[in-house]
């Protein structure tokens, strides 16, 4: 059945001030006309209701119900989407009526399972019918497009908010990482400085030890009168031990990568160490 839950309320709101004007100087309707509007814009009168002078709440309710029921029955008979206009008329003389107000309504007929296509009366196969059909389709397409764009915009907004939060978190992590790297670099430089200090201390101790080893025979002879002979420092002893332990095949491999001058110097050192006594 054709129906529209809001049309009855619209008719009631529209009809009440016309039947019960607040000011006596305002016009009061004497008739109510229900007219059907075709696709071409032509008006066809469906019903004319006379409003009696004895007006009360019951008359208002019955008039609203008559108008709605008449429109529903006419829409159900025509099928499809139908447009109606309710006109409030004031009688001037015996036959002339002037329009005081109007209300436009739309009703949609209920289709059965066997009904298909569009209603030929509402959308006939002519220029007006095709135009009406195209406009109806355009309106539906616009509603669908607006809803789709709304969903896309909402999705993009949520995505942008999520990416913004992730970017803030990652930026903070990046700053924390840079601070950690700077701290590690500073600690590494401190360790390198400490290592250099310890290396310098060890070299200084070795230099002092070699100097004392060189001066030890003279100091002992001066203090005690004993001659202990020359004392060789540990580095020299280590070098002598290496030179004395070299074999012929090792010498050949070493001299193969040295220049002639370096080879002669190495062989001279090895020969000299071989001729020296092993004990000091």
Wavefront OBJ file of the C-alpha trace (Angstrom):
o trace
v 0.000 0.000 0.000
v 1.212 3.508 -0.758
v 2.256 5.316 2.402
v 4.359 8.102 3.779
v 4.581 8.502 7.541
v 5.360 12.218 7.403
v 2.626 13.308 4.975
v -0.187 13.072 7.522
v 1.754 15.312 9.931
v 2.488 17.772 7.130
v -1.185 17.960 6.179
v -2.207 18.517 9.810
v 0.357 21.282 10.378
v -0.594 22.992 7.109
v -4.377 22.773 7.562
v -4.744 23.848 11.212
v -3.901 27.588 10.884
v -6.041 27.783 7.729
v -9.088 26.347 9.471
v -8.490 28.147 12.785
v -6.735 31.463 11.984
v -5.203 33.265 14.941
v -6.433 36.651 13.746
v -9.939 37.380 12.514
v -8.492 39.527 9.736
v -6.551 36.577 8.293
v -8.281 34.682 5.468
v -10.060 31.460 6.320
v -10.428 28.669 3.778
v -13.823 27.420 2.688
v -12.676 24.537 0.472
v -9.716 22.192 0.215
v -8.767 20.808 -3.224
v -6.569 17.742 -3.762
v -4.942 17.731 -7.202
v -2.585 15.303 -8.935
v 0.472 16.705 -10.744
v 1.549 14.799 -13.852
v 5.059 14.591 -15.273
v 4.256 17.391 -17.669
v 3.129 19.618 -14.786
v -0.568 19.368 -15.561
v -2.987 19.527 -12.598
v -5.839 17.046 -12.336
v -8.369 17.554 -9.587
v -8.833 14.442 -7.439
v -11.185 15.725 -4.740
v -12.741 18.966 -3.496
v -13.759 19.111 0.179
v -15.983 21.875 1.554
v -15.173 23.160 5.035
v -18.301 23.982 7.023
v -18.562 27.036 9.207
v -19.058 24.934 12.363
v -15.409 24.028 12.825
v -13.992 21.994 15.653
v -11.154 19.548 16.348
v -13.159 16.606 15.018
v -13.683 18.344 11.673
v -9.960 19.068 11.401
v -9.065 15.433 12.122
v -11.606 14.074 9.638
v -10.479 16.477 6.917
v -6.836 15.475 7.355
v -7.792 11.806 7.207
v -9.954 12.283 4.082
v -7.182 14.104 2.240
v -4.554 11.511 3.097
v -6.744 8.516 2.307
v -7.814 9.997 -1.024
v -4.187 10.620 -2.018
v -3.184 7.086 -0.944
v -5.977 5.481 -2.942
v -5.209 7.517 -6.033
v -1.462 6.747 -5.797
v -2.115 3.057 -5.301
v -4.303 3.019 -8.404
v -1.763 4.930 -10.521
v 1.342 3.151 -9.215
v 4.894 4.439 -9.001
v 5.803 7.794 -7.433
v 2.983 10.336 -7.639
v 2.997 14.022 -6.839
v 0.007 15.828 -5.302
v -0.848 19.417 -4.393
v -3.366 20.360 -1.697
v -4.779 23.867 -2.193
v -6.593 25.903 0.426
v -9.342 27.925 -1.295
v -11.369 30.946 -0.224
v -14.734 31.456 -1.895
v -15.245 34.854 -3.515
v -18.892 35.117 -4.586
v -20.751 32.082 -5.795
v -18.321 30.434 -8.217
v -14.949 32.143 -7.906
v -12.393 30.665 -5.496
v -8.944 32.122 -4.766
v -5.975 30.049 -3.609
v -4.786 31.013 -0.136
v -2.122 28.331 0.411
v -0.807 25.108 -1.071
v 1.057 22.001 0.088
v 3.022 19.625 -2.177
v 3.255 15.935 -1.287
v 4.695 12.787 -2.816
v 3.408 9.250 -2.387
v 4.993 5.982 -3.513
v 2.801 3.069 -4.502
v 3.646 -0.418 -3.293
v 4.726 -2.780 -6.086
v 3.856 -6.439 -6.115
v 6.422 -9.103 -6.972
v 4.947 -9.424 -10.478
v 5.320 -5.699 -11.266
v 8.547 -4.716 -12.993
v 9.885 -1.665 -14.795
v 8.473 1.807 -14.275
v 4.928 3.028 -14.284
v 3.907 4.182 -17.754
v 1.542 6.842 -16.424
v 4.216 8.514 -14.281
v 7.058 8.033 -16.782
v 5.542 7.590 -20.263
v 7.682 6.775 -23.276
v 8.031 10.392 -24.395
v 10.384 13.304 -23.775
v 8.771 14.239 -20.451
v 8.814 10.658 -19.168
v 12.419 10.079 -20.175
v 13.435 13.395 -18.589
v 11.685 12.431 -15.354
v 13.398 9.047 -15.350
v 16.823 10.565 -16.007
v 16.365 13.117 -13.241
v 15.299 10.384 -10.808
v 18.352 8.341 -11.727
v 20.627 11.385 -11.408
v 19.267 12.111 -7.952
v 19.887 8.505 -6.886
v 23.392 8.574 -8.365
v 24.191 11.833 -6.598
v 23.072 10.413 -3.251
v 25.204 7.308 -3.804
v 28.216 9.406 -4.875
v 27.914 11.705 -1.873
v 27.689 8.745 0.490
v 30.714 7.088 -1.176
v 32.779 10.279 -1.026
v 31.803 10.698 2.618
v 33.096 7.206 3.392
v 36.331 7.857 1.473
v 36.931 11.168 3.244
v 36.243 9.610 6.640
v 38.630 6.730 5.867
v 41.347 9.160 4.734
v 40.862 11.257 7.858
v 41.296 8.215 10.094
v 44.337 7.106 8.069
v 45.940 10.567 8.332
v 45.340 10.666 12.099
v 46.893 7.195 12.491
v 49.924 8.086 10.349
v 50.377 11.363 12.246
v 50.463 9.511 15.565
v 52.878 6.900 14.185
v 55.112 9.637 12.746
v 55.249 11.382 16.123
v 56.202 8.112 17.860
v 58.866 7.275 15.264
v 60.283 10.817 15.393
v 60.645 10.572 19.167
v 62.346 7.181 18.811
v 64.698 8.653 16.200
v 65.642 11.519 18.517
v 66.213 9.066 21.384
v 68.422 6.936 19.103
v 70.485 9.980 18.059
v 70.987 10.889 21.711
v 72.074 7.313 22.499
v 74.520 7.295 19.549
v 76.049 10.566 20.730
v 76.474 9.147 24.224
v 78.126 5.990 22.834
v 80.446 8.060 20.612
v 81.458 10.195 23.589
v 82.107 7.055 25.658
v 84.163 5.550 22.799
v 86.306 8.682 22.561
v 86.829 8.568 26.309
v 87.922 4.918 26.100
v 90.308 5.693 23.220
v 91.803 8.559 25.226
v 92.269 6.311 28.241
v 93.852 3.622 26.024
v 96.291 6.161 24.568
v 97.175 7.322 28.070
v 97.868 3.769 29.223
v 99.916 3.076 26.066
v 102.015 6.195 26.641
v 102.563 5.189 30.246
v 103.745 1.726 29.166
v 106.089 3.203 26.536
v 107.493 5.629 29.079
v 108.129 2.782 31.514
v 109.870 0.783 28.760
v 112.051 3.779 27.859
v 112.966 4.283 31.478
v 113.739 0.571 31.814
v 116.017 0.600 28.738
v 117.802 3.703 29.997
v 118.349 2.130 33.409
v 119.554 -1.096 31.757
v 122.121 0.884 29.758
v 123.333 2.849 32.765
v 123.252 -0.066 35.216
v 126.861 -1.335 34.589
v 128.336 2.126 35.144
v 126.264 2.699 38.307
v 127.213 -0.719 39.745
v 130.908 -0.218 38.940
v 130.888 3.229 40.554
v 129.090 2.079 43.694
v 130.709 -1.341 44.190
v 133.757 -1.323 41.909
v 132.604 -4.542 40.235
v 132.533 -4.811 36.437
v 129.357 -6.668 35.391
v 129.856 -6.036 31.682
v 127.256 -4.667 29.273
v 123.614 -5.469 29.959
v 121.365 -6.024 27.023
v 117.797 -4.670 27.231
v 114.856 -7.090 26.814
v 113.976 -5.823 23.330
v 117.463 -6.532 22.093
v 117.406 -9.961 23.680
v 114.078 -10.708 21.980
v 115.419 -9.568 18.621
v 118.554 -11.683 19.045
v 116.420 -14.710 19.958
v 114.345 -14.282 16.806
v 117.398 -13.837 14.553
v 119.174 -16.823 16.064
v 116.100 -19.027 15.647
v 115.543 -18.307 11.929
v 116.097 -21.271 9.619
v 117.391 -21.225 6.061
v 114.001 -21.808 4.414
v 112.490 -18.998 6.537
v 115.322 -16.652 5.516
v 114.714 -17.475 1.868
v 110.991 -16.669 2.210
v 111.732 -13.400 4.041
v 114.454 -12.211 1.613
v 112.126 -12.949 -1.320
v 109.896 -10.005 -0.319
v 112.752 -7.620 0.676
v 114.853 -5.332 -1.461
v 118.520 -6.268 -2.064
v 119.670 -3.691 0.486
v 117.190 -4.974 3.096
v 118.233 -8.570 2.388
v 121.970 -7.736 2.857
v 121.237 -5.925 6.119
v 119.144 -8.831 7.442
v 121.792 -11.438 6.507
v 124.488 -9.306 8.148
v 122.435 -9.121 11.379
v 121.798 -12.881 11.348
v 125.528 -13.592 10.752
v 126.543 -11.227 13.541
v 124.099 -12.754 16.002
v 125.264 -16.267 15.061
v 128.900 -15.316 15.867
v 128.004 -13.807 19.274
v 128.039 -15.965 22.369
v 124.589 -17.013 23.634
v 125.245 -15.885 27.219
v 125.857 -12.343 28.339
l 1 2 3 4 5 6 7 8 9 10 11 12 13 14 15 16 17 18 19 20 21 22 23 24 25 26 27 28 29 30 31 32 33 34 35 36 37 38 39 40 41 42 43 44 45 46 47 48 49 50 51 52 53 54 55 56 57 58 59 60 61 62 63 64 65 66 67 68 69 70 71 72 73 74 75 76 77 78 79 80 81 82 83 84 85 86 87 88 89 90 91 92 93 94 95 96 97 98 99 100 101 102 103 104 105 106 107 108 109 110 111 112 113 114 115 116 117 118 119 120 121 122 123 124 125 126 127 128 129 130 131 132 133 134 135 136 137 138 139 140 141 142 143 144 145 146 147 148 149 150 151 152 153 154 155 156 157 158 159 160 161 162 163 164 165 166 167 168 169 170 171 172 173 174 175 176 177 178 179 180 181 182 183 184 185 186 187 188 189 190 191 192 193 194 195 196 197 198 199 200 201 202 203 204 205 206 207 208 209 210 211 212 213 214 215 216 217 218 219 220 221 222 223 224 225 226 227 228 229 230 231 232 233 234 235 236 237 238 239 240 241 242 243 244 245 246 247 248 249 250 251 252 253 254 255 256 257 258 259 260 261 262 263 264 265 266 267 268 269 270 271 272 273 274 275 276 277 278 279 280
